[in-house]
Amino acid sequence: MGSDPIALPVLDLLTRGPAEVVAVYTQPDRATGRGQRVQENPIKRWALDQGIEVRQPLHLTESERISMEALAPDLVMVMAYGHLLRQAWLDTPRAGIFNLHTSLLPRYRGASPIQATVLEGDAEGGVTLMRLVLKMDAGPLVDHEKVVIGPTETAGSLEEKLSQACVPLVERNLESLLSGEARLKPQDPSRVSFTRKLRKTDGVIDFSQPADVLVRRINGLYPWPGVQVPINGVTIRCGLADHSRECAGPLIGTVLEPDRIGLRIATGSGLLRIRRLQRPGGRMLDGPEFLRGFPVAPGTVLESRPMPRLVANEPLRG
């Protein structure tokens, strides 16, 4: 059960493993893009190419559950599906339903764990294999696979790493899941933190914050929703950033002389450098190329905006 291309590597693995994939559940086809054309998602296209039955229920009704029960599944794997599963569904497969969650649980339960891992400056992230229960991301843990977070890691690049990390994780646990012999470990409640669903309005920046915090904000929210900064009346999208600890000196939010890498801005502590930028309707460009077509005068002061909280020790709304 999945609707996002992050699950494709593990789906490929499942077709080569000890199990037979009898069906794939994914979200219904929806209109996307500027032309609002109805398109199949990558999970559906993969399943059809493999000759595997595809099911796309709009709602997980009891009749849909009975239809799944008729398949007599031993095991259901879930990753980025987009539906909540009620207890009757959780009880349907003989060996249970297991989820691949893109954080090192119990850290970062909720809708945006990949972005949170970058935003919080973690040295490592990972994928956790857990048994699904009714409470969000609270089920017992089977195993996890860790990945290293690079100094300029974005949510997009981390997602690619985590997508591949699912393969060894499932590979070494699949037979024990099928046999019902997987060892389950309860989550430590003292280490739980929560994320929420991201909104486009989260893509703002407060230059009074330290430069390293702002780097993680820009990189952690790329590619979506993306941090956007008004410059000379134009909303500019930021794609990649780094920072230095040198004393900025000028007023917070002041643009300094650019260097050969990108646009430099004074912050509450240190210098922020935006390495990739994009104009509305344009392509994401490296800093020097962008600034040749859209020069920003040194001394320009950029507006700061309060940055909404995205991670907390209690559930967040949104």
C-alpha positions as CSV (number, residue, x, y, z in Angstrom):
1,M,0.0,0.0,0.0
2,G,1.7,3.2,-1.2
3,S,1.2,6.2,-3.4
4,D,4.7,7.9,-3.6
5,P,7.7,6.9,-5.7
6,I,9.8,6.6,-2.5
7,A,8.4,3.1,-2.2
8,L,9.6,1.9,-5.7
9,P,12.9,0.4,-4.6
10,V,11.3,-1.8,-2.0
11,L,8.6,-2.8,-4.4
12,D,11.2,-4.0,-6.8
13,L,12.8,-6.0,-3.9
14,L,9.5,-7.6,-3.0
15,T,9.1,-9.0,-6.6
16,R,12.5,-10.8,-6.1
17,G,12.0,-12.0,-2.6
18,P,10.3,-15.0,-0.9
19,A,6.8,-13.4,-1.2
20,E,4.4,-13.1,-4.0
21,V,2.9,-9.6,-4.4
22,V,-0.8,-10.2,-5.0
23,A,-2.0,-6.7,-5.2
24,V,-1.0,-3.0,-4.9
25,Y,-3.2,-0.4,-3.2
26,T,-2.6,3.2,-4.1
27,Q,-4.5,6.5,-4.2
28,P,-7.0,7.2,-7.0
29,D,-5.8,8.9,-10.2
30,R,-5.9,12.7,-9.7
31,A,-5.6,15.8,-11.8
32,T,-2.1,17.3,-11.4
33,G,0.1,20.1,-12.9
34,R,-0.9,23.3,-14.6
35,G,-3.1,21.6,-17.2
36,Q,-4.8,19.5,-14.5
37,R,-4.5,16.3,-16.5
38,V,-5.5,13.1,-14.7
39,Q,-2.4,11.0,-14.3
40,E,-1.5,7.6,-12.8
41,N,0.9,7.8,-10.0
42,P,4.3,6.0,-10.2
43,I,3.2,3.2,-7.9
44,K,0.3,2.4,-10.2
45,R,2.4,2.5,-13.3
46,W,5.0,0.2,-11.7
47,A,2.3,-2.3,-10.7
48,L,0.7,-2.4,-14.1
49,D,4.1,-2.9,-15.7
50,Q,4.7,-5.9,-13.4
51,G,1.3,-7.3,-14.2
52,I,0.2,-6.9,-10.6
53,E,-3.4,-6.1,-9.7
54,V,-4.0,-2.5,-8.7
55,R,-6.7,-1.3,-6.3
56,Q,-7.4,2.4,-5.8
57,P,-10.3,2.8,-3.3
58,L,-11.3,6.4,-2.6
59,H,-12.3,5.3,0.9
60,L,-11.3,2.2,2.9
61,T,-14.8,0.9,3.5
62,E,-15.8,-2.4,5.0
63,S,-16.6,-3.8,1.6
64,E,-13.1,-2.9,0.4
65,R,-11.7,-4.7,3.5
66,I,-13.6,-7.8,2.7
67,S,-12.3,-7.6,-0.9
68,M,-8.8,-7.5,0.5
69,E,-9.6,-10.4,2.9
70,A,-10.5,-12.4,-0.2
71,L,-6.9,-12.1,-1.4
72,A,-5.9,-14.0,1.8
73,P,-2.8,-11.9,2.4
74,D,-0.2,-13.1,4.8
75,L,1.4,-9.6,5.1
76,V,0.7,-6.0,4.1
77,M,3.5,-3.5,3.8
78,V,2.7,0.2,3.9
79,M,4.8,3.2,2.9
80,A,3.4,6.7,2.1
81,Y,-0.1,5.5,1.3
82,G,-2.2,8.4,2.4
83,H,-5.0,6.5,4.2
84,L,-5.6,5.7,7.9
85,L,-6.2,2.0,8.5
86,R,-8.9,1.0,11.1
87,Q,-8.5,-1.9,13.4
88,A,-10.5,-4.3,11.2
89,W,-7.9,-3.7,8.4
90,L,-5.0,-4.1,10.8
91,D,-6.4,-7.5,11.8
92,T,-7.0,-8.7,8.2
93,P,-3.5,-10.1,7.1
94,R,-2.4,-13.2,8.9
95,A,1.0,-11.7,10.0
96,G,-0.2,-8.1,10.3
97,I,0.4,-4.8,8.6
98,F,3.9,-3.2,8.8
99,N,4.9,0.3,7.9
100,L,8.1,1.9,6.6
101,H,8.4,5.2,8.4
102,T,11.1,7.7,7.2
103,S,12.6,8.6,10.6
104,L,14.3,6.8,13.5
105,L,11.2,6.3,15.6
106,P,10.2,7.4,18.2
107,R,11.7,10.6,16.8
108,Y,9.5,12.5,14.3
109,R,6.2,10.8,14.3
110,G,3.7,12.4,11.9
111,A,3.5,13.7,8.4
112,S,6.9,15.4,7.6
113,P,9.7,13.3,9.2
114,I,12.2,13.8,6.4
115,Q,12.0,17.5,6.5
116,A,12.2,17.5,10.3
117,T,15.4,15.4,10.2
118,V,17.1,18.1,8.2
119,L,15.5,21.1,10.0
120,E,16.7,19.8,13.4
121,G,20.3,19.3,12.3
122,D,20.5,15.6,13.0
123,A,23.8,13.9,12.1
124,E,21.9,10.8,10.9
125,G,18.4,9.8,9.8
126,G,16.8,6.6,8.8
127,V,13.9,4.3,8.0
128,T,12.1,2.4,10.7
129,L,10.1,-0.8,10.2
130,M,7.2,-0.9,12.6
131,R,3.9,-2.7,13.1
132,L,0.9,-0.5,12.5
133,V,-1.4,0.3,15.3
134,L,-4.3,2.7,15.5
135,K,-2.3,5.4,17.2
136,M,-0.2,7.4,14.7
137,D,3.3,6.0,14.3
138,A,3.2,4.5,17.8
139,G,3.5,0.8,16.9
140,P,6.2,-1.5,18.2
141,L,9.5,-1.4,16.3
142,V,11.1,-4.3,14.3
143,D,14.3,-2.7,12.9
144,H,15.8,0.4,11.4
145,E,18.3,1.4,8.7
146,K,20.4,4.5,9.3
147,V,21.8,7.0,6.8
148,V,24.3,9.8,7.2
149,I,23.0,13.4,6.8
150,G,25.4,15.6,4.7
151,P,26.2,19.2,5.6
152,T,24.1,20.5,2.7
153,E,21.5,17.7,2.7
154,T,18.1,18.7,1.4
155,A,14.8,17.0,2.1
156,G,14.9,15.9,-1.6
157,S,18.3,14.3,-1.4
158,L,17.5,12.7,2.0
159,E,14.4,11.2,0.6
160,E,16.4,9.5,-2.2
161,K,18.8,8.0,0.5
162,L,15.9,6.7,2.6
163,S,14.1,5.2,-0.4
164,Q,17.2,3.1,-1.1
165,A,17.7,2.4,2.7
166,C,14.3,0.5,2.7
167,V,15.8,-2.2,0.6
168,P,18.3,-3.8,3.0
169,L,15.9,-3.1,5.9
170,V,13.1,-5.2,4.3
171,E,15.5,-7.7,2.9
172,R,16.8,-8.8,6.3
173,N,13.4,-8.8,8.0
174,L,10.9,-10.1,5.4
175,E,11.1,-13.8,6.2
176,S,10.7,-13.2,9.9
177,L,7.7,-10.9,9.2
178,L,6.1,-13.6,7.0
179,S,6.7,-16.3,9.6
180,G,5.4,-14.2,12.5
181,E,8.7,-14.5,14.3
182,A,9.8,-10.8,14.1
183,R,10.9,-9.4,17.5
184,L,8.8,-6.3,18.3
185,K,10.2,-3.6,20.7
186,P,7.9,-1.0,22.2
187,Q,8.8,2.7,21.5
188,D,10.4,4.7,24.3
189,P,7.7,7.4,25.2
190,S,10.4,9.7,26.6
191,R,12.0,10.1,23.2
192,V,8.8,10.8,21.2
193,S,8.6,14.0,19.0
194,F,6.0,15.1,16.5
195,T,5.8,16.7,13.1
196,R,2.8,18.0,11.1
197,K,1.7,18.3,7.6
198,L,3.6,21.1,5.8
199,R,1.9,24.1,4.3
200,K,3.0,26.4,1.6
201,T,3.0,29.2,4.2
202,D,5.8,27.4,6.1
203,G,8.3,28.5,3.4
204,V,9.3,31.8,5.1
205,I,12.5,32.9,6.8
206,D,13.5,35.0,9.8
207,F,17.0,36.5,9.3
208,S,17.3,37.3,13.0
209,Q,17.9,33.6,13.5
210,P,21.4,32.1,13.4
211,A,22.7,31.3,9.9
212,D,23.0,27.5,10.6
213,V,19.3,27.4,11.6
214,L,18.4,29.2,8.3
215,V,20.5,26.8,6.2
216,R,18.6,23.9,7.7
217,R,15.3,25.7,7.1
218,I,16.0,26.3,3.4
219,N,17.5,22.9,2.7
220,G,14.9,21.0,4.8
221,L,12.0,22.6,3.0
222,Y,13.3,21.9,-0.5
223,P,11.8,20.9,-2.8
224,W,8.4,21.5,-1.1
225,P,7.1,23.9,0.0
226,G,10.4,25.7,-0.5
227,V,11.6,28.8,1.3
228,Q,10.6,32.0,-0.6
229,V,12.1,35.4,-0.1
230,P,10.8,38.7,-1.5
231,I,13.6,40.5,-3.3
232,N,13.0,43.8,-5.1
233,G,9.3,43.0,-5.3
234,V,9.8,39.5,-6.7
235,T,9.3,36.3,-4.8
236,I,12.5,34.3,-5.1
237,R,12.6,30.6,-4.3
238,C,15.7,29.2,-2.5
239,G,17.0,25.8,-3.4
240,L,20.2,25.2,-1.4
241,A,22.2,27.1,1.2
242,D,25.2,27.0,3.5
243,H,26.7,29.3,6.0
244,S,29.9,30.7,7.6
245,R,30.5,31.8,11.2
246,E,32.2,35.1,10.2
247,C,30.8,38.2,11.8
248,A,28.4,39.8,9.4
249,G,28.5,43.3,10.9
250,P,25.6,44.9,8.9
251,L,22.0,45.1,9.8
252,I,20.2,41.7,10.0
253,G,18.8,40.7,6.6
254,T,21.3,42.9,4.7
255,V,22.7,41.6,1.4
256,L,26.5,41.6,1.2
257,E,28.8,41.4,-1.9
258,P,28.1,38.0,-3.5
259,D,31.0,35.6,-3.8
260,R,31.6,33.0,-6.5
261,I,29.1,30.6,-4.9
262,G,26.0,32.6,-4.2
263,L,24.0,35.4,-2.4
264,R,25.3,36.3,1.0
265,I,23.1,37.7,3.7
266,A,23.7,38.9,7.3
267,T,21.8,37.0,10.0
268,G,21.5,37.0,13.8
269,S,24.7,35.0,13.9
270,G,27.0,34.3,11.0
271,L,26.5,34.7,7.2
272,L,23.9,32.8,5.2
273,R,24.8,32.0,1.6
274,I,22.0,31.0,-0.8
275,R,23.6,28.8,-3.4
276,R,20.6,28.1,-5.7
277,L,17.7,30.5,-6.5
278,Q,14.7,30.5,-8.8
279,R,12.5,33.3,-10.2
280,P,8.8,32.8,-10.8
281,G,8.4,30.8,-14.0
282,G,12.1,30.2,-14.3
283,R,14.5,27.4,-13.6
284,M,16.4,26.8,-10.3
285,L,19.9,28.2,-11.0
286,D,23.2,28.2,-9.3
287,G,23.9,31.5,-7.5
288,P,26.3,33.2,-9.9
289,E,24.1,32.4,-12.9
290,F,21.0,33.6,-11.2
291,L,22.6,36.9,-10.1
292,R,23.8,37.6,-13.6
293,G,20.2,37.8,-14.7
294,F,18.8,39.1,-11.4
295,P,21.4,41.3,-9.7
296,V,20.8,42.2,-6.1
297,A,22.5,45.3,-4.9
298,P,24.7,45.0,-1.7
299,G,23.0,46.9,1.1
300,T,19.5,45.6,0.1
301,V,17.7,44.7,3.3
302,L,15.5,41.6,3.0
303,E,12.3,41.2,5.0
304,S,12.1,38.7,7.9
305,R,9.0,36.7,8.6
306,P,8.2,34.5,11.7
307,M,8.9,30.8,11.0
308,P,6.1,28.5,12.1
309,R,7.1,25.6,14.4
310,L,7.4,22.3,12.6
311,V,8.6,19.9,15.3
312,A,7.4,19.6,18.9
313,N,7.3,17.3,21.9
314,E,3.5,17.2,21.6
315,P,1.2,16.7,18.6
316,L,1.0,19.7,16.3
317,R,-2.1,20.8,14.4
318,G,-1.9,21.4,10.7
